[in-house]
Amino acid sequence: MNIGQAADASGVSAKMIRHYEQVGLLPAARRTESGYRQYGDNEVHTLRFIRQARDLGFSIAEISELLGLWQNRRRSSRVVKGLAQAHIQALEAKAQELLAMKATLEHLVHCCHGDDRPDCPILDTLAGSAADPEPMQLNTAEAKGRRQKTQFQ
C-alpha cells in the first residue's frame, strides 16, 4: 500500500510517517520504480504501535526503546514496566507543573480588577514588575525544577 493508504490504515498522517522514518522509528519504506513508498501490514502494525505510544505521551526516544523491546521476544517485562513507571512519574511531574501554573493564574486573575483601568497585575507579573510577584516566582521555580528533573531522567 502507498503512504496515503498506510496513513488511513494506521491513523498516522503521511507527514508523521515520513518523520518516523527520518528519526528511525520506522525502517525506510520499500520504493517502487517510480520512487513511491510502499508499506505492508508489518509497517502498519508498527505505526499503530507508535501512535498508541504517542497517545500515551511517550517521547520518540522512549518509543524507540519500547519498539526494540516489543520486537525482542526475549525481553524482560520488568524493563517494560520500569519504562512505564518512569513515564508515569514524568506525567505526574507535568501534572503538578500544570496545577502550579493554574494556581498562579487563578491568583493573578483574582488580583486583577478586570475593569477599564490600565493597571493589570497579570501583565505586571509577566513583565516582572508586580508588587506581589511571590506566588508566581514560587510556583514557576518549583515547576522549572520539575521540568529540569524530568528532562534528564
Sequence and secondary structure as in RCSB ss.txt:
>XXXX:A:sequence
MNIGQAADASGVSAKMIRHYEQVGLLPAARRTESGYRQYGDNEVHTLRFIRQARDLGFSIAEISELLGLWQNRRR
SSRVVKGLAQAHIQALEAKAQELLAMKATLEHLVHCCHGDDRPDCPILDTLAGSAADPEPMQLNTAEAKGRRQKT
QFQ
>XXXX:A:secstr
  HHHHHHHHT  HHHHHHHHHTTSS   EE TT  EE  HHHHHHHHHHHHHHHTT  HHHHHHHHHHHH TT 
 HHHHHHHHHHHHHHHHHHHHHHHHHHHHHHHHHHH   SSSS  HHHHHHTT  S  HHHHHHHHHHHHHHHHH
HT 
